[in-house]
Every structure is written in C-alpha cells, then in structure tokens.
Amino acid sequence: MEWFDINNNGRLIEFSASYIVGERSAFGVVELDYNIRLIGKISYDDIKQLKIGIHVRMIRCGINDNEPYYEFQPI
C-alpha cells in the first residue's frame, strides 16, 4: 500500500433525496480520482441542483462512533 493525496472534487454518480420526519436530505455515490467511489451526504440549496454527472466537492469527512462519514456539495 501507498499513501497519496487525491483531489476532493468528484462527480455525482447516483443520488436519492429523502424527507424523513419533515427534514430534507440527500445521499449519493461520488466518484473521485482513481475511480474511488464514496457514499455520502449531499448538501444542497435546491433539489433542482442535483443531477447525475454534476461536479461536487467534499466539504467534510471524518469518523463518528468508529464509522466514516463524507459530505459533498455541488460546485
């Protein structure tokens, strides 16, 4: 294995919007460099912004309760 930096910009491959308990949210699959695909939350102002193939940027990532999380937003 080798450690290397990758760009935090990617492309939205697939997404789904949700309105659970009256709260809007979306999650999707984002493809980064080297064909790395991550599942994460997609932050948006208007659901019309979200379309397959748009460019997104990772705005947060980390580990919460030993589980990784990722958050993206349209560029």
N, CA, C and O atoms as a MOPAC input file, in Angstrom:
PM7 MOZYME 1SCF
protein

 N      0.83100 1    -1.17200 1     0.00000 1
 C      0.00000 1     0.00000 1     0.00000 1
 C      0.87500 1     1.23500 1     0.00000 1
 O      2.02500 1     1.23000 1     0.44000 1
 N      0.27400 1     2.29000 1    -0.51400 1
 C      0.98700 1     3.56000 1    -0.57900 1
 C      0.00900 1     4.69100 1    -0.26900 1
 O     -1.12900 1     4.66800 1    -0.73700 1
 N      0.43800 1     5.67300 1     0.51100 1
 C     -0.37800 1     6.82700 1     0.87000 1
 C     -0.17500 1     7.91300 1    -0.17300 1
 O      0.96300 1     8.23000 1    -0.51800 1
 N     -1.26600 1     8.49100 1    -0.68600 1
 C     -1.15900 1     9.61800 1    -1.60500 1
 C     -2.39500 1    10.48500 1    -1.49500 1
 O     -3.47800 1    10.00700 1    -1.15700 1
 N     -2.22400 1    11.76800 1    -1.78500 1
 C     -3.33100 1    12.72000 1    -1.74000 1
 C     -4.13700 1    12.64300 1    -3.03000 1
 O     -3.59600 1    12.40700 1    -4.11100 1
 N     -5.43800 1    12.84700 1    -2.88800 1
 C     -6.29900 1    12.93100 1    -4.06900 1
 C     -7.09000 1    14.23000 1    -3.99600 1
 O     -7.22700 1    14.83400 1    -2.93300 1
 N     -7.59500 1    14.63800 1    -5.12200 1
 C     -8.41400 1    15.83500 1    -5.22900 1
 C     -9.73900 1    15.58500 1    -4.49800 1
 O    -10.27200 1    14.47700 1    -4.55800 1
 N    -10.27900 1    16.60400 1    -3.80900 1
 C    -11.55400 1    16.41900 1    -3.09900 1
 C    -12.75700 1    16.74100 1    -3.98200 1
 O    -13.88800 1    16.77100 1    -3.49600 1
 N    -12.52500 1    16.98200 1    -5.27300 1
 C    -13.62300 1    17.19200 1    -6.21800 1
 C    -13.95300 1    15.87300 1    -6.90300 1
 O    -13.07100 1    15.05300 1    -7.15900 1
 N    -15.22400 1    15.68200 1    -7.19200 1
 C    -15.64700 1    14.45800 1    -7.85200 1
 C    -16.89300 1    14.68800 1    -8.67600 1
 O    -17.30800 1    15.82300 1    -8.91300 1
 N    -17.48400 1    13.58200 1    -9.10800 1
 C    -18.67400 1    13.61500 1    -9.95100 1
 C    -19.75000 1    12.76400 1    -9.30300 1
 O    -19.48600 1    11.65600 1    -8.83700 1
 N    -20.96900 1    13.29200 1    -9.27800 1
 C    -22.10300 1    12.58200 1    -8.67800 1
 C    -22.55300 1    11.47100 1    -9.63400 1
 O    -22.97600 1    11.73800 1   -10.75900 1
 N    -22.45500 1    10.23500 1    -9.17100 1
 C    -22.79800 1     9.06600 1    -9.98300 1
 C    -24.27900 1     8.70600 1    -9.83200 1
 O    -24.94500 1     8.36100 1   -10.80900 1
 N    -24.77800 1     8.78800 1    -8.61300 1
 C    -26.17000 1     8.43800 1    -8.30700 1
 C    -26.56000 1     9.14500 1    -7.02300 1
 O    -25.70500 1     9.41700 1    -6.18000 1
 N    -27.85300 1     9.44700 1    -6.86300 1
 C    -28.29500 1    10.08000 1    -5.62200 1
 C    -29.75300 1     9.76900 1    -5.35200 1
 O    -30.49300 1     9.33500 1    -6.23500 1
 N    -30.14500 1    10.00400 1    -4.10800 1
 C    -31.52600 1     9.83600 1    -3.69500 1
 C    -31.86000 1    10.91900 1    -2.67400 1
 O    -31.06300 1    11.20900 1    -1.78100 1
 N    -33.02900 1    11.50500 1    -2.81100 1
 C    -33.48400 1    12.53000 1    -1.86400 1
 C    -34.43100 1    11.88400 1    -0.86100 1
 O    -35.11500 1    10.91000 1    -1.17500 1
 N    -34.46400 1    12.43500 1     0.34600 1
 C    -35.28400 1    11.89000 1     1.41200 1
 C    -35.94000 1    13.02300 1     2.18700 1
 O    -35.36600 1    14.10200 1     2.32900 1
 N    -37.13400 1    12.77500 1     2.68100 1
 C    -37.86500 1    13.73700 1     3.51800 1
 C    -38.38500 1    13.02000 1     4.75000 1
 O    -39.59300 1    12.93200 1     4.96900 1
 N    -37.46500 1    12.51300 1     5.54800 1
 C    -37.84500 1    11.77400 1     6.74400 1
 C    -38.15400 1    12.75800 1     7.86600 1
 O    -37.36500 1    13.65900 1     8.15000 1
 N    -39.29600 1    12.58000 1     8.49400 1
 C    -39.75700 1    13.41500 1     9.60000 1
 C    -39.68800 1    14.89300 1     9.20900 1
 O    -39.30500 1    15.73600 1    10.02000 1
 N    -40.05900 1    15.20100 1     7.96900 1
 C    -40.12700 1    16.58100 1     7.51100 1
 C    -38.78700 1    17.23500 1     7.24300 1
 O    -38.74000 1    18.42000 1     6.91200 1
 N    -37.69700 1    16.49600 1     7.37800 1
 C    -36.37500 1    17.06400 1     7.13100 1
 C    -35.85100 1    16.57500 1     5.78400 1
 O    -35.79500 1    15.37200 1     5.52800 1
 N    -35.47000 1    17.51700 1     4.93100 1
 C    -34.95800 1    17.14500 1     3.61600 1
 C    -33.48800 1    16.77900 1     3.71500 1
 O    -32.73100 1    17.39300 1     4.46700 1
 N    -33.10200 1    15.79600 1     2.96400 1
 C    -31.69700 1    15.42100 1     2.88300 1
 C    -31.49400 1    14.60400 1     1.61600 1
 O    -32.45500 1    14.16700 1     0.98200 1
 N    -30.23800 1    14.40400 1     1.25800 1
 C    -29.91400 1    13.58300 1     0.09600 1
 C    -28.60500 1    12.86700 1     0.37400 1
 O    -27.75500 1    13.35700 1     1.11700 1
 N    -28.46100 1    11.71300 1    -0.23100 1
 C    -27.19900 1    11.00000 1    -0.16600 1
 C    -26.90800 1    10.47000 1    -1.56500 1
 O    -27.81400 1    10.32500 1    -2.38600 1
 N    -25.65500 1    10.18700 1    -1.82400 1
 C    -25.32300 1     9.72200 1    -3.15500 1
 C    -23.97100 1     9.05500 1    -3.22000 1
 O    -23.23600 1     8.98100 1    -2.23500 1
 N    -23.66200 1     8.57000 1    -4.40800 1
 C    -22.37100 1     7.96200 1    -4.70400 1
 C    -21.57700 1     8.97100 1    -5.51500 1
 O    -22.05100 1     9.46700 1    -6.53700 1
 N    -20.36800 1     9.27200 1    -5.05900 1
 C    -19.49700 1    10.23700 1    -5.71500 1
 C    -18.23500 1     9.51900 1    -6.16000 1
 O    -17.63800 1     8.75700 1    -5.40000 1
 N    -17.83300 1     9.77100 1    -7.41300 1
 C    -16.59500 1     9.19500 1    -7.92100 1
 C    -15.49700 1    10.24600 1    -7.88700 1
 O    -15.63300 1    11.32800 1    -8.45800 1
 N    -14.39700 1     9.90800 1    -7.20200 1
 C    -13.22600 1    10.77400 1    -7.10600 1
 C    -12.15100 1    10.25800 1    -8.06800 1
 O    -12.40200 1     9.34800 1    -8.85700 1
 N    -10.95700 1    10.84400 1    -7.99700 1
 C     -9.82200 1    10.36800 1    -8.78700 1
 C     -9.57700 1     8.88400 1    -8.54600 1
 O     -9.97800 1     8.34300 1    -7.51600 1
 N     -8.93100 1     8.24200 1    -9.47800 1
 C     -8.53400 1     6.83600 1    -9.38200 1
 C     -9.73100 1     5.89900 1    -9.21900 1
 O     -9.60200 1     4.81500 1    -8.64800 1
 N    -10.90100 1     6.31900 1    -9.72300 1
 C    -12.12900 1     5.51700 1    -9.65900 1
 C    -12.55000 1     5.17500 1    -8.23700 1
 O    -13.19900 1     4.15300 1    -8.01400 1
 N    -12.18800 1     6.01700 1    -7.27300 1
 C    -12.62000 1     5.82800 1    -5.88900 1
 C    -14.05200 1     6.32500 1    -5.77000 1
 O    -14.34900 1     7.46600 1    -6.12400 1
 N    -14.92700 1     5.48200 1    -5.27800 1
 C    -16.33700 1     5.85300 1    -5.09900 1
 C    -16.68700 1     5.82300 1    -3.61400 1
 O    -16.38600 1     4.86800 1    -2.89800 1
 N    -17.33700 1     6.90900 1    -3.17700 1
 C    -17.73900 1     7.04600 1    -1.77800 1
 C    -19.23200 1     7.32000 1    -1.70400 1
 O    -19.79600 1     7.96000 1    -2.59100 1
 N    -19.86100 1     6.84300 1    -0.66400 1
 C    -21.25900 1     7.15500 1    -0.39100 1
 C    -21.26500 1     8.21700 1     0.69400 1
 O    -20.59200 1     8.07300 1     1.71400 1
 N    -22.02700 1     9.29100 1     0.47400 1
 C    -22.07000 1    10.34600 1     1.47100 1
 C    -23.28900 1    11.22200 1     1.34200 1
 O    -24.08500 1    11.09200 1     0.41200 1
 N    -23.41400 1    12.10900 1     2.29200 1
 C    -24.48800 1    13.09900 1     2.30000 1
 C    -24.19200 1    14.14200 1     1.22300 1
 O    -23.04000 1    14.52400 1     1.01300 1
 N    -25.23800 1    14.59300 1     0.55100 1
 C    -25.11600 1    15.64200 1    -0.45600 1
 C    -25.86900 1    16.86600 1     0.06200 1
 O    -27.09400 1    16.83400 1     0.18400 1
 N    -25.15200 1    17.93400 1     0.36500 1
 C    -25.77400 1    19.17900 1     0.83100 1
 C    -26.16400 1    20.01100 1    -0.38300 1
 O    -25.41800 1    20.08400 1    -1.36000 1
 N    -27.32300 1    20.63000 1    -0.32000 1
 C    -27.79100 1    21.42400 1    -1.45900 1
 C    -28.74900 1    22.50200 1    -0.98200 1
 O    -29.34400 1    22.39700 1     0.09100 1
 N    -28.88800 1    23.54400 1    -1.80000 1
 C    -29.84800 1    24.61200 1    -1.51000 1
 C    -31.19100 1    24.31600 1    -2.15500 1
 O    -32.24200 1    24.58900 1    -1.57500 1
 N    -31.15100 1    23.75600 1    -3.35900 1
 C    -32.35800 1    23.46200 1    -4.12000 1
 C    -32.18800 1    22.09000 1    -4.75900 1
 O    -31.17700 1    21.83500 1    -5.41300 1
 N    -33.15200 1    21.21400 1    -4.58100 1
 C    -33.06300 1    19.84900 1    -5.10900 1
 C    -32.82400 1    19.86000 1    -6.62000 1
 O    -32.27600 1    18.90200 1    -7.16500 1
 N    -33.22500 1    20.92700 1    -7.29200 1
 C    -33.01600 1    21.01900 1    -8.74600 1
 C    -31.53800 1    21.10600 1    -9.10200 1
 O    -31.17100 1    20.88100 1   -10.25500 1
 N    -30.68200 1    21.42800 1    -8.13300 1
 C    -29.23600 1    21.45600 1    -8.35700 1
 C    -28.67400 1    20.06100 1    -8.59700 1
 O    -27.66000 1    19.90600 1    -9.27800 1
 N    -29.32300 1    19.05400 1    -8.04400 1
 C    -28.78000 1    17.70600 1    -8.07800 1
 C    -29.17500 1    16.98200 1    -9.35700 1
 O    -30.35600 1    16.77700 1    -9.63700 1
 N    -28.16700 1    16.60300 1   -10.12100 1
 C    -28.34200 1    15.84700 1   -11.34500 1
 C    -27.15900 1    14.89800 1   -11.45700 1
 O    -26.04100 1    15.24400 1   -11.07500 1
 N    -27.40100 1    13.72400 1   -11.97200 1
 C    -26.32000 1    12.77400 1   -12.17900 1
 C    -25.29200 1    13.40300 1   -13.11300 1
 O    -25.64000 1    13.96500 1   -14.15200 1
 N    -24.03200 1    13.30100 1   -12.73000 1
 C    -22.94600 1    13.81400 1   -13.54900 1
 C    -22.41900 1    15.17300 1   -13.13800 1
 O    -21.38300 1    15.60600 1   -13.64300 1
 N    -23.11900 1    15.87200 1   -12.21300 1
 C    -22.61700 1    17.18900 1   -11.80100 1
 C    -21.33800 1    17.03400 1   -10.98200 1
 O    -21.06400 1    15.97700 1   -10.41400 1
 N    -20.57200 1    18.10700 1   -10.94000 1
 C    -19.34900 1    18.11000 1   -10.14700 1
 C    -19.67000 1    18.53500 1    -8.71800 1
 O    -20.43200 1    19.47300 1    -8.48300 1
 N    -19.07600 1    17.82800 1    -7.78400 1
 C    -19.27000 1    18.10900 1    -6.36100 1
 C    -17.90700 1    18.19100 1    -5.67600 1
 O    -16.89700 1    17.72700 1    -6.20600 1
 N    -17.90300 1    18.78500 1    -4.49600 1
 C    -16.68200 1    18.90800 1    -3.69600 1
 C    -16.95300 1    18.32800 1    -2.31000 1
 O    -18.00900 1    18.56100 1    -1.72400 1
 N    -15.98900 1    17.57200 1    -1.79700 1
 C    -16.11000 1    17.05800 1    -0.43300 1
 C    -15.88000 1    18.21900 1     0.52700 1
 O    -14.84800 1    18.88800 1     0.46500 1
 N    -16.84600 1    18.45800 1     1.41400 1
 C    -16.72500 1    19.56800 1     2.35400 1
 C    -16.46500 1    19.09300 1     3.78200 1
 O    -16.00800 1    19.87100 1     4.61900 1
 N    -16.75200 1    17.82000 1     4.06600 1
 C    -16.47900 1    17.25500 1     5.39000 1
 C    -16.22000 1    15.76000 1     5.24200 1
 O    -16.75900 1    15.08500 1     4.36500 1
 N    -15.38000 1    15.28200 1     6.13100 1
 C    -15.19900 1    13.84000 1     6.25400 1
 C    -14.61000 1    13.57700 1     7.62700 1
 O    -14.02200 1    14.46600 1     8.24400 1
 N    -14.76800 1    12.38100 1     8.09000 1
 C    -14.22700 1    12.05100 1     9.39700 1
 C    -14.73100 1    10.70600 1     9.87200 1
 O    -15.22900 1     9.89700 1     9.08900 1
 N    -14.59400 1    10.48300 1    11.15500 1
 C    -15.06600 1     9.24800 1    11.78400 1
 C    -15.91700 1     9.62400 1    12.98100 1
 O    -15.49500 1    10.40500 1    13.83400 1
 N    -17.10800 1     9.07100 1    13.03900 1
 C    -18.04300 1     9.31900 1    14.12300 1
 C    -18.47900 1     7.96000 1    14.67500 1
 O    -19.05700 1     7.15600 1    13.94500 1
 N    -18.21000 1     7.70000 1    15.94000 1
 C    -18.51900 1     6.39100 1    16.54800 1
 C    -17.91000 1     5.24900 1    15.73500 1
 O    -18.56900 1     4.24100 1    15.47900 1
 N    -16.66100 1     5.41100 1    15.33500 1
 C    -15.91900 1     4.41400 1    14.55300 1
 C    -16.47900 1     4.17700 1    13.15700 1
 O    -16.12100 1     3.18700 1    12.51900 1
 N    -17.33700 1     5.04800 1    12.67200 1
 C    -17.89900 1     4.93900 1    11.32500 1
 C    -17.46600 1     6.14500 1    10.50300 1
 O    -17.62900 1     7.28000 1    10.95100 1
 N    -16.91300 1     5.92700 1     9.30000 1
 C    -16.52300 1     7.06200 1     8.46300 1
 C    -17.75600 1     7.76700 1     7.89600 1
 O    -18.79300 1     7.14300 1     7.66900 1
 N    -17.62900 1     9.06800 1     7.67200 1
 C    -18.69900 1     9.82300 1     7.02300 1
 C    -18.08400 1    10.79100 1     6.02400 1
 O    -16.94500 1    11.23100 1     6.17900 1
 N    -18.86500 1    11.11400 1     4.99400 1
 C    -18.44400 1    12.04500 1     3.94500 1
 C    -19.61100 1    12.95600 1     3.62200 1
 O    -20.76800 1    12.53700 1     3.65700 1
 N    -19.30000 1    14.20700 1     3.30600 1
 C    -20.34000 1    15.16000 1     2.90900 1
 C    -19.82600 1    15.94800 1     1.70700 1
 O    -18.68300 1    16.40500 1     1.68400 1
 N    -20.69400 1    16.09500 1     0.71400 1
 C    -20.35500 1    16.76200 1    -0.53400 1
 C    -21.36100 1    17.86700 1    -0.81300 1
 O    -22.46100 1    17.87000 1    -0.26000 1
 N    -20.97600 1    18.81200 1    -1.68200 1
 C    -21.91100 1    19.81700 1    -2.15900 1
 C    -21.59800 1    20.11900 1    -3.61500 1
 O    -20.45300 1    19.98600 1    -4.04500 1
 N    -22.61700 1    20.52800 1    -4.38300 1
 C    -22.38500 1    20.88500 1    -5.78600 1
 C    -21.40800 1    22.05800 1    -5.88400 1
 O    -21.40500 1    22.96000 1    -5.04600 1
 N    -20.58400 1    22.01900 1    -6.92600 1
 C    -19.63900 1    23.11900 1    -7.16500 1
 C    -20.31300 1    24.14900 1    -8.06500 1
 O    -19.70500 1    25.16500 1    -8.40200 1

